[in-house]
Amino acid sequence: MSLTPDGAGSATTERPQAPHELSMTVVEYTSEPDRCTVSPRGLSGVAKLSTWMTVDTEVVVGLAAMR
């Protein structure tokens, strides 16, 4: 939902996004938790530098475990 200038709400249609193929890179550390960075494949430039997420590998679970 978005707001019009007079404050009344108006419904907007959200389009489902196409699935993205993801790339995962794991960096192993000796004295810190290992880190996993996930980003969409095929990006370059600013899009590649601004579209990613990094987490500790201990919080990553396999898809089969969540089904």
mmCIF file as Biopython writes it, N, C-alpha, C and O atoms, coordinates in Angstrom:
data_model
#
loop_
_atom_site.group_PDB
_atom_site.id
_atom_site.type_symbol
_atom_site.label_atom_id
_atom_site.label_alt_id
_atom_site.label_comp_id
_atom_site.label_asym_id
_atom_site.label_entity_id
_atom_site.label_seq_id
_atom_site.pdbx_PDB_ins_code
_atom_site.Cartn_x
_atom_site.Cartn_y
_atom_site.Cartn_z
_atom_site.occupancy
_atom_site.B_iso_or_equiv
_atom_site.auth_seq_id
_atom_site.auth_asym_id
_atom_site.pdbx_PDB_model_num
ATOM 1   N N  . MET A ? 1  ? 0.848  -1.169  0.000   1.0 0.0 1  A 1 
ATOM 2   C CA . MET A ? 1  ? 0.000  0.000   0.000   1.0 0.0 1  A 1 
ATOM 3   C C  . MET A ? 1  ? 0.892  1.231   0.000   1.0 0.0 1  A 1 
ATOM 4   O O  . MET A ? 1  ? 1.915  1.274   0.685   1.0 0.0 1  A 1 
ATOM 5   N N  . SER A ? 2  ? 0.492  2.230   -0.778  1.0 0.0 2  A 1 
ATOM 6   C CA . SER A ? 2  ? 1.230  3.485   -0.784  1.0 0.0 2  A 1 
ATOM 7   C C  . SER A ? 2  ? 0.283  4.612   -0.412  1.0 0.0 2  A 1 
ATOM 8   O O  . SER A ? 2  ? -0.933 4.485   -0.556  1.0 0.0 2  A 1 
ATOM 9   N N  . LEU A ? 3  ? 0.838  5.703   0.062   1.0 0.0 3  A 1 
ATOM 10  C CA . LEU A ? 3  ? 0.019  6.841   0.463   1.0 0.0 3  A 1 
ATOM 11  C C  . LEU A ? 3  ? 0.002  7.889   -0.629  1.0 0.0 3  A 1 
ATOM 12  O O  . LEU A ? 3  ? 1.029  8.181   -1.242  1.0 0.0 3  A 1 
ATOM 13  N N  . THR A ? 4  ? -1.167 8.452   -0.868  1.0 0.0 4  A 1 
ATOM 14  C CA . THR A ? 4  ? -1.281 9.565   -1.800  1.0 0.0 4  A 1 
ATOM 15  C C  . THR A ? 4  ? -0.980 10.848  -1.035  1.0 0.0 4  A 1 
ATOM 16  O O  . THR A ? 4  ? -0.990 10.831  0.196   1.0 0.0 4  A 1 
ATOM 17  N N  . PRO A ? 5  ? -0.713 11.964  -1.722  1.0 0.0 5  A 1 
ATOM 18  C CA . PRO A ? 5  ? -0.354 13.201  -1.021  1.0 0.0 5  A 1 
ATOM 19  C C  . PRO A ? 5  ? -1.383 13.666  0.002   1.0 0.0 5  A 1 
ATOM 20  O O  . PRO A ? 5  ? -1.010 14.304  0.986   1.0 0.0 5  A 1 
ATOM 21  N N  . ASP A ? 6  ? -2.680 13.366  -0.198  1.0 0.0 6  A 1 
ATOM 22  C CA . ASP A ? 6  ? -3.680 13.821  0.767   1.0 0.0 6  A 1 
ATOM 23  C C  . ASP A ? 6  ? -3.813 12.874  1.952   1.0 0.0 6  A 1 
ATOM 24  O O  . ASP A ? 6  ? -4.666 13.086  2.813   1.0 0.0 6  A 1 
ATOM 25  N N  . GLY A ? 7  ? -2.998 11.849  2.011   1.0 0.0 7  A 1 
ATOM 26  C CA . GLY A ? 7  ? -2.983 10.943  3.154   1.0 0.0 7  A 1 
ATOM 27  C C  . GLY A ? 7  ? -3.863 9.723   3.000   1.0 0.0 7  A 1 
ATOM 28  O O  . GLY A ? 7  ? -3.815 8.832   3.848   1.0 0.0 7  A 1 
ATOM 29  N N  . ALA A ? 8  ? -4.668 9.644   1.950   1.0 0.0 8  A 1 
ATOM 30  C CA . ALA A ? 8  ? -5.516 8.470   1.731   1.0 0.0 8  A 1 
ATOM 31  C C  . ALA A ? 8  ? -4.680 7.350   1.127   1.0 0.0 8  A 1 
ATOM 32  O O  . ALA A ? 8  ? -3.840 7.595   0.260   1.0 0.0 8  A 1 
ATOM 33  N N  . GLY A ? 9  ? -4.904 6.140   1.575   1.0 0.0 9  A 1 
ATOM 34  C CA . GLY A ? 9  ? -4.149 5.003   1.049   1.0 0.0 9  A 1 
ATOM 35  C C  . GLY A ? 9  ? -4.699 4.542   -0.282  1.0 0.0 9  A 1 
ATOM 36  O O  . GLY A ? 9  ? -5.896 4.668   -0.540  1.0 0.0 9  A 1 
ATOM 37  N N  . SER A ? 10 ? -3.847 4.015   -1.117  1.0 0.0 10 A 1 
ATOM 38  C CA . SER A ? 10 ? -4.283 3.399   -2.365  1.0 0.0 10 A 1 
ATOM 39  C C  . SER A ? 10 ? -3.490 2.113   -2.544  1.0 0.0 10 A 1 
ATOM 40  O O  . SER A ? 10 ? -2.276 2.082   -2.342  1.0 0.0 10 A 1 
ATOM 41  N N  . ALA A ? 11 ? -4.185 1.068   -2.921  1.0 0.0 11 A 1 
ATOM 42  C CA . ALA A ? 11 ? -3.533 -0.232  -3.078  1.0 0.0 11 A 1 
ATOM 43  C C  . ALA A ? 11 ? -2.665 -0.238  -4.323  1.0 0.0 11 A 1 
ATOM 44  O O  . ALA A ? 11 ? -3.044 0.312   -5.358  1.0 0.0 11 A 1 
ATOM 45  N N  . THR A ? 12 ? -1.515 -0.854  -4.219  1.0 0.0 12 A 1 
ATOM 46  C CA . THR A ? 12 ? -0.662 -1.059  -5.380  1.0 0.0 12 A 1 
ATOM 47  C C  . THR A ? 12 ? -0.447 -2.548  -5.549  1.0 0.0 12 A 1 
ATOM 48  O O  . THR A ? 12 ? -0.468 -3.301  -4.575  1.0 0.0 12 A 1 
ATOM 49  N N  . THR A ? 13 ? -0.244 -2.962  -6.757  1.0 0.0 13 A 1 
ATOM 50  C CA . THR A ? 13 ? -0.028 -4.380  -7.047  1.0 0.0 13 A 1 
ATOM 51  C C  . THR A ? 13 ? 1.456  -4.675  -6.980  1.0 0.0 13 A 1 
ATOM 52  O O  . THR A ? 13 ? 2.256  -4.027  -7.656  1.0 0.0 13 A 1 
ATOM 53  N N  . GLU A ? 14 ? 1.826  -5.654  -6.163  1.0 0.0 14 A 1 
ATOM 54  C CA . GLU A ? 14 ? 3.218  -6.080  -6.091  1.0 0.0 14 A 1 
ATOM 55  C C  . GLU A ? 14 ? 3.420  -7.210  -7.075  1.0 0.0 14 A 1 
ATOM 56  O O  . GLU A ? 14 ? 2.651  -8.172  -7.093  1.0 0.0 14 A 1 
ATOM 57  N N  . ARG A ? 15 ? 4.438  -7.098  -7.882  1.0 0.0 15 A 1 
ATOM 58  C CA . ARG A ? 15 ? 4.752  -8.146  -8.844  1.0 0.0 15 A 1 
ATOM 59  C C  . ARG A ? 15 ? 5.696  -9.147  -8.214  1.0 0.0 15 A 1 
ATOM 60  O O  . ARG A ? 15 ? 6.668  -8.759  -7.565  1.0 0.0 15 A 1 
ATOM 61  N N  . PRO A ? 16 ? 5.425  -10.433 -8.397  1.0 0.0 16 A 1 
ATOM 62  C CA . PRO A ? 16 ? 6.385  -11.422 -7.884  1.0 0.0 16 A 1 
ATOM 63  C C  . PRO A ? 16 ? 7.690  -11.313 -8.663  1.0 0.0 16 A 1 
ATOM 64  O O  . PRO A ? 16 ? 7.692  -11.152 -9.883  1.0 0.0 16 A 1 
ATOM 65  N N  . GLN A ? 17 ? 8.785  -11.402 -7.943  1.0 0.0 17 A 1 
ATOM 66  C CA . GLN A ? 17 ? 10.088 -11.326 -8.590  1.0 0.0 17 A 1 
ATOM 67  C C  . GLN A ? 17 ? 10.480 -12.692 -9.132  1.0 0.0 17 A 1 
ATOM 68  O O  . GLN A ? 17 ? 10.155 -13.729 -8.554  1.0 0.0 17 A 1 
ATOM 69  N N  . ALA A ? 18 ? 11.182 -12.664 -10.248 1.0 0.0 18 A 1 
ATOM 70  C CA . ALA A ? 18 ? 11.697 -13.903 -10.815 1.0 0.0 18 A 1 
ATOM 71  C C  . ALA A ? 18 ? 12.768 -14.454 -9.878  1.0 0.0 18 A 1 
ATOM 72  O O  . ALA A ? 18 ? 13.520 -13.681 -9.284  1.0 0.0 18 A 1 
ATOM 73  N N  . PRO A ? 19 ? 12.851 -15.777 -9.735  1.0 0.0 19 A 1 
ATOM 74  C CA . PRO A ? 19 ? 13.898 -16.339 -8.874  1.0 0.0 19 A 1 
ATOM 75  C C  . PRO A ? 19 ? 15.286 -16.023 -9.428  1.0 0.0 19 A 1 
ATOM 76  O O  . PRO A ? 19 ? 15.493 -15.975 -10.641 1.0 0.0 19 A 1 
ATOM 77  N N  . HIS A ? 20 ? 16.215 -15.814 -8.523  1.0 0.0 20 A 1 
ATOM 78  C CA . HIS A ? 20 ? 17.595 -15.515 -8.906  1.0 0.0 20 A 1 
ATOM 79  C C  . HIS A ? 20 ? 18.473 -16.713 -8.592  1.0 0.0 20 A 1 
ATOM 80  O O  . HIS A ? 20 ? 18.273 -17.400 -7.590  1.0 0.0 20 A 1 
ATOM 81  N N  . GLU A ? 21 ? 19.433 -16.952 -9.447  1.0 0.0 21 A 1 
ATOM 82  C CA . GLU A ? 21 ? 20.440 -17.958 -9.138  1.0 0.0 21 A 1 
ATOM 83  C C  . GLU A ? 21 ? 21.463 -17.266 -8.250  1.0 0.0 21 A 1 
ATOM 84  O O  . GLU A ? 21 ? 21.967 -16.194 -8.584  1.0 0.0 21 A 1 
ATOM 85  N N  . LEU A ? 22 ? 21.763 -17.888 -7.118  1.0 0.0 22 A 1 
ATOM 86  C CA . LEU A ? 22 ? 22.649 -17.265 -6.144  1.0 0.0 22 A 1 
ATOM 87  C C  . LEU A ? 22 ? 24.039 -17.867 -6.175  1.0 0.0 22 A 1 
ATOM 88  O O  . LEU A ? 22 ? 24.228 -19.032 -6.527  1.0 0.0 22 A 1 
ATOM 89  N N  . SER A ? 23 ? 24.993 -17.059 -5.804  1.0 0.0 23 A 1 
ATOM 90  C CA . SER A ? 23 ? 26.378 -17.472 -5.653  1.0 0.0 23 A 1 
ATOM 91  C C  . SER A ? 23 ? 26.727 -17.396 -4.169  1.0 0.0 23 A 1 
ATOM 92  O O  . SER A ? 23 ? 26.353 -16.437 -3.494  1.0 0.0 23 A 1 
ATOM 93  N N  . MET A ? 24 ? 27.436 -18.394 -3.661  1.0 0.0 24 A 1 
ATOM 94  C CA . MET A ? 24 ? 27.818 -18.407 -2.255  1.0 0.0 24 A 1 
ATOM 95  C C  . MET A ? 24 ? 29.333 -18.551 -2.146  1.0 0.0 24 A 1 
ATOM 96  O O  . MET A ? 24 ? 29.936 -19.404 -2.799  1.0 0.0 24 A 1 
ATOM 97  N N  . THR A ? 25 ? 29.933 -17.715 -1.322  1.0 0.0 25 A 1 
ATOM 98  C CA . THR A ? 25 ? 31.368 -17.779 -1.063  1.0 0.0 25 A 1 
ATOM 99  C C  . THR A ? 25 ? 31.569 -17.910 0.434   1.0 0.0 25 A 1 
ATOM 100 O O  . THR A ? 25 ? 31.027 -17.123 1.210   1.0 0.0 25 A 1 
ATOM 101 N N  . VAL A ? 26 ? 32.354 -18.910 0.844   1.0 0.0 26 A 1 
ATOM 102 C CA . VAL A ? 26 ? 32.641 -19.119 2.267   1.0 0.0 26 A 1 
ATOM 103 C C  . VAL A ? 26 ? 34.105 -18.784 2.511   1.0 0.0 26 A 1 
ATOM 104 O O  . VAL A ? 26 ? 34.996 -19.264 1.810   1.0 0.0 26 A 1 
ATOM 105 N N  . VAL A ? 27 ? 34.335 -17.947 3.525   1.0 0.0 27 A 1 
ATOM 106 C CA . VAL A ? 27 ? 35.695 -17.598 3.936   1.0 0.0 27 A 1 
ATOM 107 C C  . VAL A ? 27 ? 35.907 -18.210 5.312   1.0 0.0 27 A 1 
ATOM 108 O O  . VAL A ? 27 ? 35.149 -17.948 6.246   1.0 0.0 27 A 1 
ATOM 109 N N  . GLU A ? 28 ? 36.949 -19.031 5.424   1.0 0.0 28 A 1 
ATOM 110 C CA . GLU A ? 28 ? 37.253 -19.707 6.693   1.0 0.0 28 A 1 
ATOM 111 C C  . GLU A ? 28 ? 38.305 -18.917 7.463   1.0 0.0 28 A 1 
ATOM 112 O O  . GLU A ? 28 ? 39.321 -18.497 6.909   1.0 0.0 28 A 1 
ATOM 113 N N  . TYR A ? 29 ? 38.038 -18.726 8.748   1.0 0.0 29 A 1 
ATOM 114 C CA . TYR A ? 29 ? 38.951 -18.005 9.637   1.0 0.0 29 A 1 
ATOM 115 C C  . TYR A ? 29 ? 39.443 -18.953 10.724  1.0 0.0 29 A 1 
ATOM 116 O O  . TYR A ? 29 ? 38.746 -19.905 11.076  1.0 0.0 29 A 1 
ATOM 117 N N  . THR A ? 30 ? 40.631 -18.703 11.256  1.0 0.0 30 A 1 
ATOM 118 C CA . THR A ? 30 ? 41.155 -19.563 12.321  1.0 0.0 30 A 1 
ATOM 119 C C  . THR A ? 30 ? 40.688 -19.122 13.698  1.0 0.0 30 A 1 
ATOM 120 O O  . THR A ? 30 ? 40.472 -19.967 14.567  1.0 0.0 30 A 1 
ATOM 121 N N  . SER A ? 31 ? 40.525 -17.817 13.923  1.0 0.0 31 A 1 
ATOM 122 C CA . SER A ? 31 ? 40.167 -17.340 15.262  1.0 0.0 31 A 1 
ATOM 123 C C  . SER A ? 31 ? 38.801 -16.659 15.325  1.0 0.0 31 A 1 
ATOM 124 O O  . SER A ? 31 ? 38.432 -16.112 16.365  1.0 0.0 31 A 1 
ATOM 125 N N  . GLU A ? 32 ? 38.059 -16.686 14.242  1.0 0.0 32 A 1 
ATOM 126 C CA . GLU A ? 32 ? 36.727 -16.089 14.176  1.0 0.0 32 A 1 
ATOM 127 C C  . GLU A ? 32 ? 35.796 -17.072 13.484  1.0 0.0 32 A 1 
ATOM 128 O O  . GLU A ? 32 ? 36.257 -18.007 12.829  1.0 0.0 32 A 1 
ATOM 129 N N  . PRO A ? 33 ? 34.478 -16.869 13.624  1.0 0.0 33 A 1 
ATOM 130 C CA . PRO A ? 33 ? 33.556 -17.752 12.901  1.0 0.0 33 A 1 
ATOM 131 C C  . PRO A ? 33 ? 33.738 -17.620 11.381  1.0 0.0 33 A 1 
ATOM 132 O O  . PRO A ? 33 ? 34.013 -16.532 10.876  1.0 0.0 33 A 1 
ATOM 133 N N  . ASP A ? 34 ? 33.584 -18.732 10.666  1.0 0.0 34 A 1 
ATOM 134 C CA . ASP A ? 34 ? 33.630 -18.677 9.210   1.0 0.0 34 A 1 
ATOM 135 C C  . ASP A ? 34 ? 32.457 -17.837 8.725   1.0 0.0 34 A 1 
ATOM 136 O O  . ASP A ? 34 ? 31.410 -17.801 9.372   1.0 0.0 34 A 1 
ATOM 137 N N  . ARG A ? 35 ? 32.625 -17.157 7.583   1.0 0.0 35 A 1 
ATOM 138 C CA . ARG A ? 35 ? 31.598 -16.262 7.056   1.0 0.0 35 A 1 
ATOM 139 C C  . ARG A ? 35 ? 31.162 -16.719 5.671   1.0 0.0 35 A 1 
ATOM 140 O O  . ARG A ? 35 ? 31.983 -17.171 4.872   1.0 0.0 35 A 1 
ATOM 141 N N  . CYS A ? 36 ? 29.872 -16.599 5.391   1.0 0.0 36 A 1 
ATOM 142 C CA . CYS A ? 36 ? 29.277 -16.985 4.123   1.0 0.0 36 A 1 
ATOM 143 C C  . CYS A ? 36 ? 28.656 -15.743 3.486   1.0 0.0 36 A 1 
ATOM 144 O O  . CYS A ? 36 ? 27.830 -15.073 4.105   1.0 0.0 36 A 1 
ATOM 145 N N  . THR A ? 37 ? 29.054 -15.435 2.247   1.0 0.0 37 A 1 
ATOM 146 C CA . THR A ? 37 ? 28.490 -14.299 1.522   1.0 0.0 37 A 1 
ATOM 147 C C  . THR A ? 37 ? 27.676 -14.826 0.354   1.0 0.0 37 A 1 
ATOM 148 O O  . THR A ? 37 ? 28.157 -15.644 -0.429  1.0 0.0 37 A 1 
ATOM 149 N N  . VAL A ? 38 ? 26.433 -14.351 0.239   1.0 0.0 38 A 1 
ATOM 150 C CA . VAL A ? 38 ? 25.516 -14.781 -0.813  1.0 0.0 38 A 1 
ATOM 151 C C  . VAL A ? 38 ? 25.121 -13.566 -1.642  1.0 0.0 38 A 1 
ATOM 152 O O  . VAL A ? 38 ? 24.817 -12.500 -1.106  1.0 0.0 38 A 1 
ATOM 153 N N  . SER A ? 39 ? 25.132 -13.748 -2.967  1.0 0.0 39 A 1 
ATOM 154 C CA . SER A ? 39 ? 24.720 -12.669 -3.869  1.0 0.0 39 A 1 
ATOM 155 C C  . SER A ? 39 ? 24.169 -13.282 -5.153  1.0 0.0 39 A 1 
ATOM 156 O O  . SER A ? 39 ? 24.482 -14.428 -5.473  1.0 0.0 39 A 1 
ATOM 157 N N  . PRO A ? 40 ? 23.350 -12.529 -5.893  1.0 0.0 40 A 1 
ATOM 158 C CA . PRO A ? 40 ? 22.860 -13.036 -7.174  1.0 0.0 40 A 1 
ATOM 159 C C  . PRO A ? 40 ? 24.006 -13.182 -8.170  1.0 0.0 40 A 1 
ATOM 160 O O  . PRO A ? 40 ? 24.927 -12.365 -8.185  1.0 0.0 40 A 1 
ATOM 161 N N  . ARG A ? 41 ? 23.951 -14.218 -8.997  1.0 0.0 41 A 1 
ATOM 162 C CA . ARG A ? 41 ? 24.969 -14.416 -10.047 1.0 0.0 41 A 1 
ATOM 163 C C  . ARG A ? 41 ? 24.753 -13.412 -11.174 1.0 0.0 41 A 1 
ATOM 164 O O  . ARG A ? 41 ? 23.640 -12.933 -11.390 1.0 0.0 41 A 1 
ATOM 165 N N  . GLY A ? 42 ? 25.813 -13.106 -11.876 1.0 0.0 42 A 1 
ATOM 166 C CA . GLY A ? 42 ? 25.725 -12.301 -13.088 1.0 0.0 42 A 1 
ATOM 167 C C  . GLY A ? 42 ? 25.694 -10.803 -12.888 1.0 0.0 42 A 1 
ATOM 168 O O  . GLY A ? 42 ? 25.463 -10.063 -13.845 1.0 0.0 42 A 1 
ATOM 169 N N  . LEU A ? 43 ? 25.919 -10.333 -11.675 1.0 0.0 43 A 1 
ATOM 170 C CA . LEU A ? 43 ? 25.941 -8.892  -11.449 1.0 0.0 43 A 1 
ATOM 171 C C  . LEU A ? 43 ? 27.347 -8.354  -11.638 1.0 0.0 43 A 1 
ATOM 172 O O  . LEU A ? 43 ? 28.325 -9.085  -11.481 1.0 0.0 43 A 1 
ATOM 173 N N  . SER A ? 44 ? 27.446 -7.075  -11.976 1.0 0.0 44 A 1 
ATOM 174 C CA . SER A ? 44 ? 28.746 -6.428  -12.075 1.0 0.0 44 A 1 
ATOM 175 C C  . SER A ? 44 ? 28.612 -4.981  -11.632 1.0 0.0 44 A 1 
ATOM 176 O O  . SER A ? 44 ? 27.504 -4.477  -11.450 1.0 0.0 44 A 1 
ATOM 177 N N  . GLY A ? 45 ? 29.719 -4.333  -11.465 1.0 0.0 45 A 1 
ATOM 178 C CA . GLY A ? 45 ? 29.726 -2.926  -11.111 1.0 0.0 45 A 1 
ATOM 179 C C  . GLY A ? 45 ? 29.077 -2.644  -9.766  1.0 0.0 45 A 1 
ATOM 180 O O  . GLY A ? 45 ? 29.249 -3.399  -8.808  1.0 0.0 45 A 1 
ATOM 181 N N  . VAL A ? 46 ? 28.325 -1.540  -9.707  1.0 0.0 46 A 1 
ATOM 182 C CA . VAL A ? 46 ? 27.689 -1.101  -8.473  1.0 0.0 46 A 1 
ATOM 183 C C  . VAL A ? 46 ? 26.685 -2.142  -7.976  1.0 0.0 46 A 1 
ATOM 184 O O  . VAL A ? 46 ? 26.584 -2.374  -6.771  1.0 0.0 46 A 1 
ATOM 185 N N  . ALA A ? 47 ? 25.948 -2.765  -8.883  1.0 0.0 47 A 1 
ATOM 186 C CA . ALA A ? 47 ? 24.965 -3.772  -8.474  1.0 0.0 47 A 1 
ATOM 187 C C  . ALA A ? 47 ? 25.637 -4.910  -7.714  1.0 0.0 47 A 1 
ATOM 188 O O  . ALA A ? 47 ? 25.093 -5.390  -6.719  1.0 0.0 47 A 1 
ATOM 189 N N  . LYS A ? 48 ? 26.801 -5.345  -8.163  1.0 0.0 48 A 1 
ATOM 190 C CA . LYS A ? 48 ? 27.520 -6.427  -7.481  1.0 0.0 48 A 1 
ATOM 191 C C  . LYS A ? 48 ? 28.000 -5.985  -6.104  1.0 0.0 48 A 1 
ATOM 192 O O  . LYS A ? 48 ? 27.975 -6.771  -5.157  1.0 0.0 48 A 1 
ATOM 193 N N  . LEU A ? 49 ? 28.431 -4.752  -5.987  1.0 0.0 49 A 1 
ATOM 194 C CA . LEU A ? 49 ? 28.942 -4.243  -4.714  1.0 0.0 49 A 1 
ATOM 195 C C  . LEU A ? 49 ? 27.843 -3.921  -3.710  1.0 0.0 49 A 1 
ATOM 196 O O  . LEU A ? 49 ? 28.120 -3.790  -2.517  1.0 0.0 49 A 1 
ATOM 197 N N  . SER A ? 50 ? 26.612 -3.791  -4.168  1.0 0.0 50 A 1 
ATOM 198 C CA . SER A ? 50 ? 25.537 -3.389  -3.261  1.0 0.0 50 A 1 
ATOM 199 C C  . SER A ? 50 ? 24.433 -4.432  -3.083  1.0 0.0 50 A 1 
ATOM 200 O O  . SER A ? 50 ? 23.439 -4.162  -2.408  1.0 0.0 50 A 1 
ATOM 201 N N  . THR A ? 51 ? 24.588 -5.610  -3.674  1.0 0.0 51 A 1 
ATOM 202 C CA . THR A ? 51 ? 23.542 -6.635  -3.588  1.0 0.0 51 A 1 
ATOM 203 C C  . THR A ? 51 ? 24.146 -7.927  -3.053  1.0 0.0 51 A 1 
ATOM 204 O O  . THR A ? 51 ? 24.419 -8.852  -3.818  1.0 0.0 51 A 1 
ATOM 205 N N  . TRP A ? 52 ? 24.354 -7.993  -1.745  1.0 0.0 52 A 1 
ATOM 206 C CA . TRP A ? 52 ? 24.930 -9.181  -1.129  1.0 0.0 52 A 1 
ATOM 207 C C  . TRP A ? 52 ? 24.565 -9.219  0.345   1.0 0.0 52 A 1 
ATOM 208 O O  . TRP A ? 52 ? 24.108 -8.227  0.912   1.0 0.0 52 A 1 
ATOM 209 N N  . MET A ? 53 ? 24.773 -10.369 0.953   1.0 0.0 53 A 1 
ATOM 210 C CA . MET A ? 53 ? 24.517 -10.535 2.381   1.0 0.0 53 A 1 
ATOM 211 C C  . MET A ? 53 ? 25.571 -11.494 2.934   1.0 0.0 53 A 1 
ATOM 212 O O  . MET A ? 53 ? 25.857 -12.522 2.320   1.0 0.0 53 A 1 
ATOM 213 N N  . THR A ? 54 ? 26.145 -11.165 4.081   1.0 0.0 54 A 1 
ATOM 214 C CA . THR A ? 54 ? 27.145 -12.013 4.719   1.0 0.0 54 A 1 
ATOM 215 C C  . THR A ? 54 ? 26.671 -12.385 6.116   1.0 0.0 54 A 1 
ATOM 216 O O  . THR A ? 54 ? 26.200 -11.536 6.871   1.0 0.0 54 A 1 
ATOM 217 N N  . VAL A ? 55 ? 26.803 -13.681 6.453   1.0 0.0 55 A 1 
ATOM 218 C CA . VAL A ? 55 ? 26.423 -14.186 7.776   1.0 0.0 55 A 1 
ATOM 219 C C  . VAL A ? 55 ? 27.460 -15.184 8.251   1.0 0.0 55 A 1 
ATOM 220 O O  . VAL A ? 55 ? 28.248 -15.700 7.459   1.0 0.0 55 A 1 
ATOM 221 N N  . ASP A ? 56 ? 27.456 -15.453 9.553   1.0 0.0 56 A 1 
ATOM 222 C CA . ASP A ? 56 ? 28.289 -16.525 10.088  1.0 0.0 56 A 1 
ATOM 223 C C  . ASP A ? 56 ? 27.750 -17.856 9.559   1.0 0.0 56 A 1 
ATOM 224 O O  . ASP A ? 56 ? 26.536 -18.049 9.495   1.0 0.0 56 A 1 
ATOM 225 N N  . THR A ? 57 ? 28.633 -18.764 9.184   1.0 0.0 57 A 1 
ATOM 226 C CA . THR A ? 57 ? 28.184 -20.041 8.623   1.0 0.0 57 A 1 
ATOM 227 C C  . THR A ? 57 ? 27.382 -20.870 9.620   1.0 0.0 57 A 1 
ATOM 228 O O  . THR A ? 57 ? 26.615 -21.742 9.212   1.0 0.0 57 A 1 
ATOM 229 N N  . GLU A ? 58 ? 27.543 -20.620 10.908  1.0 0.0 58 A 1 
ATOM 230 C CA . GLU A ? 58 ? 26.805 -21.400 11.907  1.0 0.0 58 A 1 
ATOM 231 C C  . GLU A ? 58 ? 25.300 -21.143 11.857  1.0 0.0 58 A 1 
ATOM 232 O O  . GLU A ? 58 ? 24.534 -21.942 12.396  1.0 0.0 58 A 1 
ATOM 233 N N  . VAL A ? 59 ? 24.856 -20.061 11.233  1.0 0.0 59 A 1 
ATOM 234 C CA . VAL A ? 59 ? 23.415 -19.786 11.128  1.0 0.0 59 A 1 
ATOM 235 C C  . VAL A ? 59 ? 22.829 -20.253 9.803   1.0 0.0 59 A 1 
ATOM 236 O O  . VAL A ? 59 ? 21.618 -20.159 9.601   1.0 0.0 59 A 1 
ATOM 237 N N  . VAL A ? 60 ? 23.666 -20.757 8.892   1.0 0.0 60 A 1 
ATOM 238 C CA . VAL A ? 60 ? 23.203 -21.231 7.594   1.0 0.0 60 A 1 
ATOM 239 C C  . VAL A ? 60 ? 22.769 -22.692 7.727   1.0 0.0 60 A 1 
ATOM 240 O O  . VAL A ? 60 ? 23.501 -23.521 8.267   1.0 0.0 60 A 1 
ATOM 241 N N  . VAL A ? 61 ? 21.573 -22.992 7.229   1.0 0.0 61 A 1 
ATOM 242 C CA . VAL A ? 61 ? 21.065 -24.369 7.248   1.0 0.0 61 A 1 
ATOM 243 C C  . VAL A ? 61 ? 20.720 -24.781 5.820   1.0 0.0 61 A 1 
ATOM 244 O O  . VAL A ? 61 ? 20.416 -23.947 4.967   1.0 0.0 61 A 1 
ATOM 245 N N  . GLY A ? 62 ? 20.774 -26.062 5.591   1.0 0.0 62 A 1 
ATOM 246 C CA . GLY A ? 62 ? 20.438 -26.594 4.277   1.0 0.0 62 A 1 
ATOM 247 C C  . GLY A ? 62 ? 18.943 -26.474 4.001   1.0 0.0 62 A 1 
ATOM 248 O O  . GLY A ? 62 ? 18.131 -26.527 4.925   1.0 0.0 62 A 1 
ATOM 249 N N  . LEU A ? 63 ? 18.583 -26.315 2.742   1.0 0.0 63 A 1 
ATOM 250 C CA . LEU A ? 63 ? 17.193 -26.184 2.358   1.0 0.0 63 A 1 
ATOM 251 C C  . LEU A ? 63 ? 16.383 -27.408 2.774   1.0 0.0 63 A 1 
ATOM 252 O O  . LEU A ? 63 ? 15.247 -27.271 3.227   1.0 0.0 63 A 1 
ATOM 253 N N  . ALA A ? 64 ? 16.948 -28.585 2.627   1.0 0.0 64 A 1 
ATOM 254 C CA . ALA A ? 64 ? 16.225 -29.820 2.986   1.0 0.0 64 A 1 
ATOM 255 C C  . ALA A ? 64 ? 15.867 -29.858 4.476   1.0 0.0 64 A 1 
ATOM 256 O O  . ALA A ? 64 ? 14.854 -30.452 4.848   1.0 0.0 64 A 1 
ATOM 257 N N  . ALA A ? 65 ? 16.674 -29.240 5.324   1.0 0.0 65 A 1 
ATOM 258 C CA . ALA A ? 65 ? 16.403 -29.217 6.758   1.0 0.0 65 A 1 
ATOM 259 C C  . ALA A ? 65 ? 15.208 -28.334 7.106   1.0 0.0 65 A 1 
ATOM 260 O O  . ALA A ? 65 ? 14.613 -28.490 8.173   1.0 0.0 65 A 1 
ATOM 261 N N  . MET A ? 66 ? 14.857 -27.422 6.228   1.0 0.0 66 A 1 
ATOM 262 C CA . MET A ? 66 ? 13.771 -26.488 6.495   1.0 0.0 66 A 1 
ATOM 263 C C  . MET A ? 66 ? 12.443 -26.918 5.864   1.0 0.0 66 A 1 
ATOM 264 O O  . MET A ? 66 ? 11.430 -26.242 6.045   1.0 0.0 66 A 1 
ATOM 265 N N  . ARG A ? 67 ? 12.436 -28.004 5.144   1.0 0.0 67 A 1 
ATOM 266 C CA . ARG A ? 67 ? 11.197 -28.459 4.490   1.0 0.0 67 A 1 
ATOM 267 C C  . ARG A ? 67 ? 10.437 -29.368 5.372   1.0 0.0 67 A 1 
ATOM 268 O O  . ARG A ? 67 ? 9.369  -29.849 4.990   1.0 0.0 67 A 1 
#
